[in-house]
Amino acid sequence: MGTVGKRRRVADAEGLLTFRIEQDLTVQINNGSLAPEARLPSIRAAATFYQVSRFTVGEAYERLVAKGYLTVRAGSGFFAAPGQKKRLAPVPSPEKPRIDGEWLMRQQMLSHWKAKPGAGMLPDAWYPDADFRSAIRGMMRDQRVSLASYGDPQGYMPLRERIAEMLQELRINAGPDQVSLTIGASHGMEIAMRALLRPGDIALVDNPGYFNMHTALAHHGATVVGVARTRTGPCLQALRAILEKHRPKVFFTQSVFQNPTGDSTDPGTAHAILRMAQEYDFHIVENDVYGCFDDAGRTRIATLDQLNRVILAGSFSKAVSGSTRAGFLAAHPELLQRINRIKLNGVIGSPAFAERAVYAFLVGGNYRKHIGHLRERLVLARGAAKQALAETGFTGISAPEGGYLLCAQHPQIASAAHFAECAAAQGILMAPGEMFTLGDGKSNWFRFNASQLADAETVDILNAFTRKYLSTA
């Protein structure tokens, strides 16, 4: 134990010295003390000057080469780069952004916004950053962890085993052989499209529903048909009428805390949808990315079906880490073989490092505590969001029982898209209803994120802008 600790302290000290040399040379290059193409001292001479090992200097030089500050000439040594690295000129933004799903998908990832009440993810501060980092450090101390291996194309077995245990908690009897890991849920949904659909096939979606699904299916060449959504799930009468008219291959839906409404499908509706799937012979892809926020065991169609004709998609991006992009598909063994072949021929495998990191966090003791804390925090956030929206003049505010998404409209706003365009010009990211509905009709409702509205400054910014907008309308 003492030897391991001593080696770690030596490695940490060498890493700090390497960083200091790297920083010193970076400053000299940036301020001109080291002119472009100037030759640097040899590694031996620099080690004597800095009073460190040659390994430490060599490491610092190599880092600067990787960052473009130094170049290497065979047989001659290291030289300052010929000049400053060129930067591409920024592409000018249009005066009024085209407010659509692809635009929102890109923009909600960026940090330049003053307020993001329409974003689709939790604020960064709500993620378990410190605990997740700790889990990764613990994982990296295990010398058996390889940073070179591609890993299992189906995904890291211990994580698949843990996901199978989580599925058992949802009363879905599936083993790790029925789980394939993906690069987030969106990647999983794309694989499901490729497994179930050919160009020209009909695919059903929730309407309103997750805008990325509408776009992705259209790009895949599918004919997309929307099923009207109610507070208790997809409208059964509308679904029956569509099935009589069309013969869809698959229905993409969300049963728990649906995006954008935040509502959940009730047991009776879920049973009816599965009966229709059996009667009209189509598959169901059930997006369960918000399922981790469910503390009441709400009904999944996958539970009723036991993964015979239902594919369940999940992800750890919404609550653990958006950076790792770790997700999964759970399906019938025969269908999963098709999924694994598509994955193998597409991306070979999902990132083994990310899968190991998520597994380390799940089994490290902090996951359940974190999820429990998030659920409690979101109860308060939803209540505060409803009150803040009501005080700003919004009405028809939805009342989801979990998660962080809700919808509201404003009686004085005729076009949510126009409001969103004007808000974007002021650094406020909104999500108008047009993004989530099929067709070109106007809407006066928005999707809101309760966790974003938990920030008092965001509420003040939204309130002030709404008053200004209405005064000039």
C-alpha positions in Angstrom: 0.0 0.0 0.0 2.9 2.4 0.9 4.7 1.6 -2.4 1.5 2.3 -4.4 0.9 5.6 -2.6 4.5 6.7 -3.1 4.4 6.0 -6.8 1.1 7.9 -7.1 2.7 10.9 -5.3 5.7 10.8 -7.6 3.4 10.7 -10.7 1.3 13.6 -9.4 4.5 15.7 -8.8 5.8 14.9 -12.3 2.5 15.8 -13.8 2.5 19.2 -12.0 6.1 20.0 -13.2 5.1 19.0 -16.8 2.1 21.4 -16.6 4.3 24.2 -15.3 6.9 23.8 -18.1 4.1 23.6 -20.7 2.5 26.8 -19.3 5.9 28.7 -19.2 6.6 27.9 -22.9 3.1 28.7 -23.9 3.4 32.2 -22.4 6.8 32.7 -24.1 5.3 31.7 -27.5 2.2 33.9 -27.1 4.1 37.0 -26.0 6.8 36.7 -28.7 9.7 35.8 -26.4 10.0 32.6 -28.5 9.9 33.8 -32.1 8.1 31.8 -34.7 10.3 28.9 -35.9 12.8 29.5 -33.1 14.6 26.4 -32.0 14.0 25.2 -28.5 16.7 23.9 -26.1 17.3 20.2 -26.4 15.4 18.0 -24.0 18.6 17.4 -22.0 19.5 21.1 -21.8 15.9 22.0 -20.8 15.9 19.3 -18.1 19.0 20.9 -16.6 17.5 24.4 -16.8 14.2 23.4 -15.2 16.0 20.9 -12.8 13.6 18.1 -13.8 13.9 14.8 -15.5 14.2 14.5 -19.3 10.9 12.6 -19.3 9.1 15.6 -17.8 10.5 17.9 -20.4 9.8 15.5 -23.2 6.2 15.2 -22.0 5.7 19.0 -22.0 7.2 19.3 -25.5 4.9 16.6 -26.9 1.9 18.3 -25.3 2.8 21.5 -27.0 3.3 19.7 -30.4 -0.2 18.2 -30.0 -1.7 21.7 -29.3 0.1 23.2 -32.4 2.5 25.5 -30.4 5.6 23.4 -31.4 6.7 21.5 -34.5 9.3 18.6 -34.7 11.9 18.4 -37.4 13.6 15.0 -37.7 17.2 15.1 -36.5 16.9 18.8 -35.6 14.7 19.0 -32.6 11.7 21.1 -31.5 10.8 24.5 -32.9 8.2 27.1 -32.2 5.4 26.9 -34.7 5.7 29.1 -37.8 3.0 31.5 -36.7 -0.3 31.8 -34.8 -2.8 29.1 -35.6 -5.4 30.4 -38.1 -8.9 30.7 -36.9 -11.8 30.2 -39.3 -14.0 33.3 -39.6 -17.3 32.9 -37.9 -20.3 32.2 -40.1 -22.7 35.2 -39.7 -26.0 34.3 -38.2 -29.2 35.4 -39.9 -31.0 38.4 -38.4 -33.9 36.1 -37.5 -33.0 32.5 -36.8 -35.1 29.7 -38.4 -36.9 28.4 -35.3 -37.2 24.6 -35.8 -36.3 21.4 -34.1 -32.8 21.1 -35.6 -32.1 24.7 -34.6 -33.2 24.1 -31.0 -31.2 20.8 -30.8 -28.0 22.8 -31.6 -28.8 25.9 -29.6 -29.7 24.2 -26.3 -26.2 22.7 -26.2 -24.6 26.2 -26.3 -23.7 28.4 -23.3 -24.1 31.9 -24.7 -27.8 32.2 -23.8 -28.8 34.6 -21.0 -31.7 32.2 -20.2 -32.9 28.8 -21.5 -36.4 28.2 -20.3 -37.1 26.1 -23.4 -34.0 23.8 -23.2 -34.5 20.1 -23.0 -32.0 19.2 -20.3 -31.2 19.9 -16.7 -28.9 22.8 -15.8 -25.3 21.7 -15.6 -25.2 22.3 -11.8 -27.9 19.7 -11.3 -25.7 16.8 -12.6 -23.7 14.8 -10.1 -20.4 16.2 -11.4 -18.2 15.7 -8.3 -19.6 12.2 -7.5 -19.2 11.2 -11.2 -15.6 12.4 -11.3 -14.9 10.4 -8.1 -16.4 7.3 -9.7 -14.2 7.8 -12.8 -11.0 8.3 -10.7 -11.8 5.0 -8.8 -12.3 3.2 -12.1 -9.0 4.5 -13.5 -7.1 3.2 -10.5 -8.1 -0.3 -11.6 -5.2 -1.4 -13.8 -7.4 -3.8 -15.7 -9.2 -0.9 -17.3 -7.9 -0.6 -20.8 -7.9 2.7 -22.7 -6.9 0.9 -25.9 -9.6 -1.7 -26.3 -12.7 -1.1 -28.5 -14.6 -3.3 -26.0 -17.6 -5.6 -26.6 -19.5 -4.5 -29.7 -22.8 -5.1 -27.8 -21.6 -3.1 -24.9 -19.8 -3.5 -21.5 -21.2 -6.6 -20.0 -21.3 -5.4 -16.3 -23.3 -2.4 -17.4 -25.7 -4.5 -19.4 -26.1 -6.8 -16.4 -26.9 -3.7 -14.2 -29.4 -2.4 -16.8 -31.1 -5.9 -16.8 -31.5 -5.6 -13.1 -33.1 -2.1 -13.5 -35.4 -3.6 -16.1 -36.4 -6.3 -13.5 -37.4 -3.4 -11.2 -39.8 -2.3 -14.0 -41.1 -5.9 -14.1 -39.5 -6.5 -17.5 -38.0 -10.0 -17.5 -34.9 -9.5 -19.6 -31.3 -10.6 -19.3 -28.1 -8.8 -20.4 -28.2 -10.7 -23.7 -31.4 -8.6 -24.5 -29.6 -5.3 -23.9 -27.4 -3.5 -26.5 -25.6 -0.3 -25.4 -25.8 2.8 -27.6 -24.4 6.3 -27.9 -27.3 7.8 -26.1 -31.0 7.2 -26.7 -31.1 9.1 -30.0 -28.5 6.7 -31.4 -30.6 3.9 -30.2 -33.7 5.2 -31.8 -31.8 5.6 -35.1 -30.8 2.0 -34.9 -34.4 1.0 -34.2 -35.5 2.9 -37.3 -32.9 1.1 -39.5 -34.0 -2.3 -38.0 -37.7 -1.8 -38.5 -38.2 0.5 -41.4 -37.4 0.8 -45.1 -37.8 4.0 -47.1 -41.5 4.6 -47.8 -42.8 2.6 -44.8 -45.2 4.4 -42.5 -44.1 5.3 -39.0 -46.4 6.7 -36.3 -45.3 9.3 -33.7 -46.8 11.2 -30.9 -48.3 14.5 -32.0 -47.2 16.7 -30.3 -44.0 14.7 -29.8 -40.2 14.7 -29.7 -39.2 16.9 -32.6 -36.0 15.0 -33.3 -38.0 11.8 -34.0 -40.1 13.6 -36.7 -36.9 14.9 -38.4 -34.9 11.7 -38.1 -37.7 9.6 -39.5 -38.2 11.9 -42.5 -34.5 11.8 -43.2 -34.7 8.0 -43.1 -37.3 8.1 -45.9 -40.3 7.1 -43.7 -43.8 8.5 -44.1 -44.5 10.1 -40.7 -48.0 10.1 -39.4 -48.9 11.8 -36.1 -51.2 10.3 -33.4 -52.9 13.0 -31.3 -51.8 13.1 -27.7 -54.1 13.5 -24.7 -53.4 13.9 -21.0 -53.6 10.1 -20.6 -51.5 9.1 -23.6 -52.1 8.7 -27.3 -55.7 9.2 -28.4 -57.1 5.7 -28.9 -59.8 6.8 -31.3 -57.3 8.6 -33.5 -54.9 5.7 -33.4 -57.6 3.2 -34.4 -58.7 5.5 -37.4 -55.1 5.8 -38.5 -54.6 2.0 -38.3 -57.7 1.4 -40.4 -56.3 3.8 -43.1 -52.6 2.9 -43.0 -50.6 -0.2 -42.2 -47.7 1.3 -40.1 -44.6 -0.7 -39.4 -43.8 1.0 -36.0 -45.1 3.4 -33.5 -42.6 5.6 -31.7 -44.0 6.8 -28.4 -43.2 7.9 -24.9 -45.2 6.5 -22.0 -43.5 8.3 -19.0 -43.2 12.1 -18.8 -43.6 12.5 -22.5 -41.7 15.2 -24.4 -43.1 18.0 -24.7 -46.2 17.6 -22.5 -44.7 15.9 -19.4 -47.8 13.7 -19.2 -47.8 9.9 -18.8 -49.7 7.1 -20.5 -52.2 5.5 -18.1 -52.5 1.7 -17.8 -55.7 1.3 -19.7 -54.4 3.3 -22.7 -51.1 1.3 -22.6 -53.1 -2.0 -22.7 -55.2 -0.8 -25.6 -52.2 0.3 -27.6 -50.5 -3.1 -27.2 -53.7 -4.9 -28.2 -53.9 -2.8 -31.4 -50.2 -3.5 -32.1 -51.0 -7.2 -31.9 -54.1 -6.8 -34.0 -52.5 -4.7 -36.8 -49.1 -6.2 -36.5 -46.7 -3.3 -35.8 -43.8 -2.8 -33.5 -43.6 -0.2 -30.7 -40.4 1.7 -29.9 -40.9 3.1 -26.4 -38.6 6.0 -25.4 -38.0 5.8 -21.7 -35.3 8.5 -21.3 -37.2 10.2 -18.4 -38.0 7.0 -16.7 -35.3 7.5 -14.0 -37.5 10.4 -12.6 -40.4 8.0 -12.1 -40.9 7.1 -8.4 -44.3 5.5 -8.8 -43.7 2.6 -11.1 -45.8 4.0 -14.0 -46.9 1.7 -16.8 -44.5 0.9 -19.6 -45.9 -0.9 -22.7 -42.7 -2.9 -22.6 -43.7 -4.3 -19.2 -47.1 -5.4 -20.6 -45.5 -6.9 -23.7 -42.2 -8.3 -22.1 -40.2 -7.1 -25.2 -42.0 -9.3 -27.7 -42.9 -6.5 -30.1 -41.8 -3.5 -28.0 -38.2 -2.1 -28.1 -37.4 -0.1 -25.0 -34.9 2.8 -25.3 -33.2 4.3 -22.3 -30.3 6.7 -21.5 -28.2 8.0 -18.6 -27.8 11.4 -20.3 -30.8 13.1 -18.7 -29.7 12.5 -15.1 -26.1 11.3 -14.9 -24.0 12.7 -17.7 -24.8 14.2 -21.0 -21.1 14.1 -21.9 -20.8 10.3 -21.8 -23.8 9.7 -24.1 -24.5 6.3 -22.7 -27.8 4.7 -23.6 -29.3 1.3 -24.4 -31.9 -0.7 -26.3 -33.7 -3.7 -24.8 -35.5 -6.0 -27.2 -36.5 -9.5 -28.1 -33.4 -11.7 -28.7 -34.0 -12.2 -32.5 -34.6 -8.4 -33.0 -31.6 -7.6 -30.9 -29.4 -9.7 -33.2 -30.5 -7.4 -36.0 -29.8 -4.3 -33.8 -26.3 -5.6 -33.0 -25.5 -6.2 -36.6 -26.6 -2.6 -37.5 -24.5 -1.2 -34.7 -21.5 -3.3 -35.6 -21.6 -2.2 -39.2 -22.3 1.4 -38.3 -20.1 2.5 -35.3 -18.5 -0.9 -34.5 -19.3 -0.4 -30.8 -20.3 2.2 -28.3 -17.5 3.9 -26.3 -16.2 1.4 -23.7 -14.7 4.1 -21.5 -18.1 5.9 -21.2 -19.8 2.6 -20.4 -17.3 1.7 -17.7 -17.6 5.2 -16.2 -21.4 5.1 -16.0 -21.2 1.6 -14.5 -18.8 2.7 -11.9 -21.2 5.5 -10.9 -24.2 3.2 -10.8 -22.6 0.7 -8.5 -20.6 3.2 -6.4 -23.5 4.0 -4.0 -24.3 7.6 -5.1 -26.7 6.9 -8.0 -29.8 6.2 -6.0 -29.1 9.0 -3.6 -28.6 11.4 -6.6 -31.8 10.3 -8.3 -33.8 10.6 -5.1 -32.5 14.1 -4.6 -33.3 15.0 -8.2 -36.9 13.8 -7.8 -37.4 15.8 -4.6 -35.8 18.9 -6.2 -38.0 18.6 -9.3 -41.2 18.5 -7.1 -40.3 21.9 -5.9 -39.2 23.1 -9.3 -42.4 22.1 -11.0 -44.4 24.0 -8.4 -42.3 27.1 -8.7 -42.4 26.9 -12.5 -46.2 26.8 -12.5 -46.4 29.8 -10.2 -43.8 31.8 -12.2 -45.6 31.1 -15.5 -49.0 32.0 -14.1 -47.6 35.3 -12.7 -46.1 36.0 -16.2 -49.6 35.6 -17.7 -49.4 32.0 -19.1 -52.4 29.8 -18.8 -53.3 26.2 -19.6 -50.2 25.1 -17.6 -49.9 21.3 -17.7 -49.5 19.5 -14.4 -47.1 16.5 -14.9 -46.5 14.3 -11.9 -42.8 13.9 -12.5 -39.8 14.9 -14.7 -39.2 18.5 -15.6 -41.1 19.2 -18.8 -44.4 21.1 -18.9 -46.4 23.1 -21.4 -48.2 26.5 -21.2 -49.8 29.0 -23.6 -50.3 32.8 -23.4 -53.7 34.2 -24.4 -52.0 37.3 -25.9 -49.4 35.5 -28.0 -50.8 34.4 -31.3 -47.6 32.9 -32.7 -45.3 31.1 -30.4 -42.7 30.9 -33.2 -42.6 34.7 -33.6 -42.3 35.1 -29.9 -39.4 32.6 -29.9 -37.7 34.5 -32.8 -37.8 37.8 -30.9 -36.7 36.1 -27.7 -33.7 34.5 -29.4 -32.6 38.0 -30.5 -32.5 38.9 -26.8 -30.6 35.8 -25.8 -33.6 33.8 -24.5 -34.0 30.3 -25.7 -37.7 29.3 -26.1 -39.3 26.1 -27.5 -42.5 27.0 -29.4 -45.2 24.4 -30.0 -44.7 24.4 -33.7 -41.4 22.4 -33.2 -43.3 19.5 -31.7 -46.3 19.2 -34.0 -46.6 17.9 -37.5 -47.8 20.4 -40.1 -47.3 24.1 -40.7 -50.0 25.5 -38.4 -49.3 28.2 -35.9 -49.4 27.6 -32.1 -49.6 29.8 -29.1 -48.1 27.3 -26.6 -44.5 26.5 -25.5 -42.6 23.7 -23.9 -40.9 24.8 -20.6 -38.3 23.2 -18.5 -39.1 23.5 -14.8 -35.5 23.0 -13.7 -34.4 26.0 -15.8 -37.3 28.0 -14.4 -36.1 27.1 -10.9 -33.4 29.9 -11.4 -34.9 33.2 -10.3 -32.8 35.2 -12.8 -34.2 33.1 -15.7 -37.8 33.8 -14.4 -37.0 37.6 -14.2 -35.6 37.6 -17.7 -38.6 35.8 -19.2 -41.0 38.0 -17.3 -39.4 41.2 -18.4 -39.2 40.1 -22.0 -42.8 38.9 -22.1 -44.0 42.3 -20.8 -41.9 44.1 -23.4 -43.1 41.9 -26.2 -46.7 42.3 -25.3 -46.4 46.1 -25.0 -45.1 46.3 -28.6 -47.3 43.7 -30.2 
